[in-house]
Amino acid sequence: MSCPPTVLYPLTLVSLLHFVLATQVSTGSTTLIICSSREAFFHHVAQSVKPSNDSRHAGERFQLHFAPTLRNLLAAQHVHLAFCDSVPALRAYLSAYRGVVSAPSVQQRIGGHTLMLINPLSLHAESTSFSAQGLSRTFAGAVETALRLDAKLLMVETTEGHNRPVDVRGDDPDAVTRPGDNGGAALETSHESLGPWDQEVPMLNDSVRRFVSRSGQWPWAGRTVQASRVAGRWFRFCRLAEEEP
């Protein structure tokens, strides 16, 4: 990879799409690996672009950034979409991914390929893999795929989020009840808010935690770690100026 794997933040879904079009070059290609179903993603886009009551010029800004200009049409030709609506589907896609289906041109080989993983936290949050263990497996798979293809790897968790936040400190005795050490690589941005990446996740997958707690003598009382610390083992964090179309 020409540059290290990077988490971009904070981005709304609309500003993410604007970023993709604005930075796409004709000498490269981009694959957006969207961690949701096609229907859910486009529904979320439609909801996100609706002008709010306190944003009188939202419609004008949206038209400015997403109008079918020659620049946007040219950029869109090099952007490919993939939808993974479950954690197993995402891991299988990353494992089998071999690049853009069409044969790359000389210009595309020069510009390189970019993989962008969108909303992996939201996808994991509704599964038993919402843990440091589960996220680590997915992130490692994404980095391995990018290395294999010599591709640039970006990851984004949009600030709106698709799912309701998961509380890992509920009344269930099998749930995580106390915070733990912040493992992983130290982040230069640890002093500021990282949005969805600030949330705590348990160390082990839910199925493993429940098995250990029910087979042992005492109820499970595991540790939690910030999602940013898990991602920090493979990714650097890069803050972008928020620009709402």
KOLSE-929369 format. One line per field, with one value per residue (C-alpha): residue number from 1; residue in three letters; x, y, z. Coordinates in Angstrom, 1 decimal. Example, Ala and Ser with C-alpha at 12.3 -4.5 7.8 and 13.67 -1.06 7.14 Angstrom:
<rs>
n <- (1; 2)
res <- (ala; ser)
xx <- (12.3; 13.7)
yy <- (-4.5; -1.1)
zz <- (7.8; 7.1)
</rs>
This chain:
<rs>
n <- (1; 2; 3; 4; 5; 6; 7; 8; 9; 10; 11; 12; 13; 14; 15; 16; 17; 18; 19; 20; 21; 22; 23; 24; 25; 26; 27; 28; 29; 30; 31; 32; 33; 34; 35; 36; 37; 38; 39; 40; 41; 42; 43; 44; 45; 46; 47; 48; 49; 50; 51; 52; 53; 54; 55; 56; 57; 58; 59; 60; 61; 62; 63; 64; 65; 66; 67; 68; 69; 70; 71; 72; 73; 74; 75; 76; 77; 78; 79; 80; 81; 82; 83; 84; 85; 86; 87; 88; 89; 90; 91; 92; 93; 94; 95; 96; 97; 98; 99; 100; 101; 102; 103; 104; 105; 106; 107; 108; 109; 110; 111; 112; 113; 114; 115; 116; 117; 118; 119; 120; 121; 122; 123; 124; 125; 126; 127; 128; 129; 130; 131; 132; 133; 134; 135; 136; 137; 138; 139; 140; 141; 142; 143; 144; 145; 146; 147; 148; 149; 150; 151; 152; 153; 154; 155; 156; 157; 158; 159; 160; 161; 162; 163; 164; 165; 166; 167; 168; 169; 170; 171; 172; 173; 174; 175; 176; 177; 178; 179; 180; 181; 182; 183; 184; 185; 186; 187; 188; 189; 190; 191; 192; 193; 194; 195; 196; 197; 198; 199; 200; 201; 202; 203; 204; 205; 206; 207; 208; 209; 210; 211; 212; 213; 214; 215; 216; 217; 218; 219; 220; 221; 222; 223; 224; 225; 226; 227; 228; 229; 230; 231; 232; 233; 234; 235; 236; 237; 238; 239; 240; 241; 242; 243; 244; 245)
res <- (met; ser; cys; pro; pro; thr; val; leu; tyr; pro; leu; thr; leu; val; ser; leu; leu; his; phe; val; leu; ala; thr; gln; val; ser; thr; gly; ser; thr; thr; leu; ile; ile; cys; ser; ser; arg; glu; ala; phe; phe; his; his; val; ala; gln; ser; val; lys; pro; ser; asn; asp; ser; arg; his; ala; gly; glu; arg; phe; gln; leu; his; phe; ala; pro; thr; leu; arg; asn; leu; leu; ala; ala; gln; his; val; his; leu; ala; phe; cys; asp; ser; val; pro; ala; leu; arg; ala; tyr; leu; ser; ala; tyr; arg; gly; val; val; ser; ala; pro; ser; val; gln; gln; arg; ile; gly; gly; his; thr; leu; met; leu; ile; asn; pro; leu; ser; leu; his; ala; glu; ser; thr; ser; phe; ser; ala; gln; gly; leu; ser; arg; thr; phe; ala; gly; ala; val; glu; thr; ala; leu; arg; leu; asp; ala; lys; leu; leu; met; val; glu; thr; thr; glu; gly; his; asn; arg; pro; val; asp; val; arg; gly; asp; asp; pro; asp; ala; val; thr; arg; pro; gly; asp; asn; gly; gly; ala; ala; leu; glu; thr; ser; his; glu; ser; leu; gly; pro; trp; asp; gln; glu; val; pro; met; leu; asn; asp; ser; val; arg; arg; phe; val; ser; arg; ser; gly; gln; trp; pro; trp; ala; gly; arg; thr; val; gln; ala; ser; arg; val; ala; gly; arg; trp; phe; arg; phe; cys; arg; leu; ala; glu; glu; glu; pro)
xx <- (0.0; 1.3; -0.2; -1.2; -4.8; -6.8; -10.0; -11.6; -13.7; -16.1; -18.3; -22.0; -23.2; -23.8; -20.4; -18.9; -20.4; -19.2; -15.7; -15.7; -16.7; -14.4; -11.3; -11.9; -9.4; -9.8; -6.5; -7.8; -10.8; -12.6; -14.7; -17.2; -17.8; -21.1; -21.9; -25.7; -28.2; -28.7; -32.2; -31.2; -28.3; -30.4; -33.2; -30.6; -29.2; -32.7; -33.4; -30.0; -30.5; -33.8; -33.5; -34.0; -36.1; -33.1; -31.1; -32.8; -30.1; -29.6; -31.2; -29.0; -25.9; -26.9; -27.5; -24.1; -22.2; -24.2; -25.5; -24.8; -21.9; -19.2; -16.8; -19.2; -20.2; -16.6; -15.8; -18.8; -17.6; -14.7; -16.6; -18.0; -20.4; -20.6; -23.2; -22.5; -25.5; -24.0; -20.6; -20.1; -20.9; -18.4; -15.6; -16.4; -16.4; -13.0; -11.5; -12.7; -12.3; -9.9; -10.3; -12.5; -14.3; -13.3; -9.7; -7.8; -6.5; -3.0; -4.3; -6.1; -2.9; -1.1; -3.8; -4.2; -7.2; -8.9; -11.0; -13.4; -15.1; -18.3; -20.1; -18.4; -19.3; -23.0; -22.9; -21.1; -23.4; -26.3; -24.3; -22.5; -19.2; -19.6; -16.4; -12.7; -12.3; -14.9; -13.8; -10.2; -10.9; -12.7; -10.2; -7.3; -9.1; -9.6; -5.9; -4.9; -7.1; -5.7; -2.1; -2.8; -4.1; -1.7; -4.7; -5.3; -7.6; -10.0; -12.6; -15.5; -18.2; -20.8; -21.9; -25.6; -25.2; -27.7; -28.5; -29.4; -26.3; -25.7; -25.4; -22.9; -23.5; -27.1; -28.7; -27.9; -25.3; -23.6; -23.0; -19.9; -20.0; -16.7; -14.3; -10.9; -7.5; -7.2; -5.2; -3.9; -1.8; -1.8; -3.7; -2.6; -6.2; -7.1; -7.6; -10.6; -13.9; -13.8; -17.6; -18.8; -15.3; -15.5; -18.0; -16.9; -17.0; -16.5; -13.2; -14.8; -17.6; -21.0; -21.2; -17.8; -18.6; -21.9; -20.2; -17.5; -19.9; -22.3; -19.7; -17.7; -18.4; -18.9; -20.9; -18.9; -17.5; -15.3; -13.5; -14.3; -12.2; -12.8; -13.5; -10.8; -8.2; -9.2; -9.0; -5.8; -3.8; -4.2; -5.4; -4.3; -7.0; -7.3; -9.7; -11.4; -13.1; -16.8; -18.6; -22.3; -23.5)
yy <- (0.0; 3.4; 4.9; 3.4; 2.3; 5.3; 6.0; 9.3; 11.2; 12.9; 12.5; 12.4; 10.1; 13.0; 14.6; 11.2; 10.9; 14.4; 13.5; 10.4; 12.4; 15.3; 13.2; 10.6; 10.9; 9.5; 7.5; 5.3; 3.4; 3.2; 0.4; 1.4; -1.6; -0.6; -2.5; -2.7; -3.9; -1.9; -0.9; 0.3; 2.3; 4.2; 4.8; 6.3; 8.5; 9.7; 10.6; 12.3; 14.7; 16.0; 19.7; 20.4; 23.3; 25.1; 24.7; 26.9; 26.4; 22.7; 22.0; 24.5; 23.0; 19.5; 20.5; 22.3; 19.2; 16.4; 17.9; 15.7; 17.8; 16.4; 16.3; 14.2; 11.9; 11.2; 10.6; 8.3; 6.0; 5.0; 4.3; 0.8; -0.2; -3.5; -4.2; -6.6; -6.8; -9.1; -9.7; -13.1; -11.6; -8.8; -11.1; -13.5; -10.5; -9.3; -12.8; -13.3; -9.8; -9.6; -6.0; -4.3; -6.8; -4.9; -5.2; -2.1; 0.3; 1.7; 4.9; 2.9; 1.0; 4.4; 5.9; 2.8; 1.4; 2.5; 0.4; 2.2; 0.4; 2.2; 1.8; -1.4; -0.6; -0.3; -3.7; -5.4; -3.8; -6.0; -9.2; -11.4; -10.0; -6.6; -6.9; -6.3; -9.9; -9.6; -6.2; -7.2; -10.1; -7.9; -5.1; -7.6; -9.1; -5.7; -4.8; -8.1; -7.6; -4.1; -5.4; -8.2; -5.8; -3.0; -0.8; 2.2; 1.4; 3.9; 3.3; 5.6; 5.3; 8.0; 10.1; 9.5; 5.7; 3.2; 1.4; 2.2; 2.2; -1.0; -0.7; -3.3; -2.4; -3.5; -5.5; -8.9; -10.6; -11.9; -8.4; -6.4; -4.4; -2.7; -0.8; -2.2; -1.1; 0.8; -1.6; -1.3; 1.4; 4.8; 7.4; 10.9; 12.0; 10.3; 13.6; 14.5; 13.0; 10.4; 10.2; 6.6; 5.3; 6.5; 3.7; 0.9; -2.7; -5.9; -7.8; -11.1; -12.0; -12.3; -16.1; -16.6; -14.4; -16.3; -19.7; -18.7; -17.1; -20.1; -22.8; -21.2; -20.6; -16.9; -14.6; -13.1; -9.6; -8.8; -5.7; -3.2; -1.2; 1.8; 0.9; 3.4; 1.4; -1.7; 0.0; 1.8; -1.5; -1.3; 2.2; 5.7; 8.3; 11.4; 14.2; 15.9; 19.3; 18.7; 20.1; 19.6; 19.7)
zz <- (0.0; -0.9; 2.3; 5.6; 6.3; 7.5; 9.4; 8.2; 10.6; 11.3; 8.2; 7.7; 4.9; 2.5; 3.2; 2.7; -0.8; -1.6; -0.4; -2.7; -5.8; -4.9; -4.5; -7.2; -10.1; -13.6; -13.2; -10.4; -9.2; -5.9; -4.4; -1.7; 0.5; 2.2; 5.4; 4.9; 2.3; -0.9; 0.1; 3.6; 2.2; -0.4; 2.1; 4.4; 1.7; 0.8; 4.4; 4.8; 1.8; 3.0; 3.8; 7.5; 8.8; 10.1; 6.9; 4.3; 1.7; 2.1; -1.3; -3.1; -1.5; -2.4; -6.0; -6.1; -5.0; -6.6; -9.8; -12.9; -14.1; -16.4; -13.4; -11.3; -14.1; -15.0; -11.3; -10.8; -13.7; -11.5; -8.3; -7.7; -5.0; -3.0; -0.3; 2.6; 5.0; 7.6; 9.2; 7.5; 4.1; 4.7; 5.7; 2.8; 0.3; 1.6; 1.4; -2.2; -3.5; -6.5; -7.5; -10.1; -12.4; -15.6; -16.7; -15.4; -18.0; -17.9; -16.3; -13.6; -12.8; -12.5; -10.3; -8.2; -6.4; -3.3; -1.0; 1.4; 4.2; 5.2; 8.6; 9.9; 13.5; 12.7; 11.0; 13.9; 16.5; 15.6; 15.7; 18.2; 16.7; 18.3; 20.3; 20.1; 19.0; 16.2; 15.0; 15.0; 12.8; 10.3; 10.3; 9.8; 6.9; 5.3; 5.7; 4.3; 1.2; 0.6; 1.0; -1.4; -4.1; -3.3; -2.7; -0.5; 2.4; 4.0; 6.6; 7.6; 10.3; 9.4; 12.4; 11.9; 12.3; 10.9; 14.2; 17.7; 20.0; 21.9; 25.6; 26.9; 30.5; 31.0; 33.8; 32.1; 34.4; 31.2; 29.9; 30.4; 33.6; 34.1; 31.8; 31.0; 29.8; 26.5; 24.4; 20.9; 19.4; 21.0; 18.9; 18.4; 18.5; 21.7; 23.5; 21.2; 20.4; 17.6; 17.3; 16.9; 17.5; 21.1; 22.1; 24.3; 23.0; 25.0; 24.6; 23.5; 21.1; 22.8; 22.2; 23.8; 26.8; 27.5; 27.2; 29.7; 32.1; 32.2; 32.3; 35.1; 38.8; 38.6; 36.3; 33.5; 34.3; 31.3; 30.2; 27.5; 25.2; 22.9; 19.3; 18.3; 20.2; 18.4; 15.0; 16.1; 15.8; 12.0; 11.1; 11.7; 12.3; 10.1; 11.0; 8.1; 8.1; 8.2; 5.1; 4.8; 1.2)
</rs>
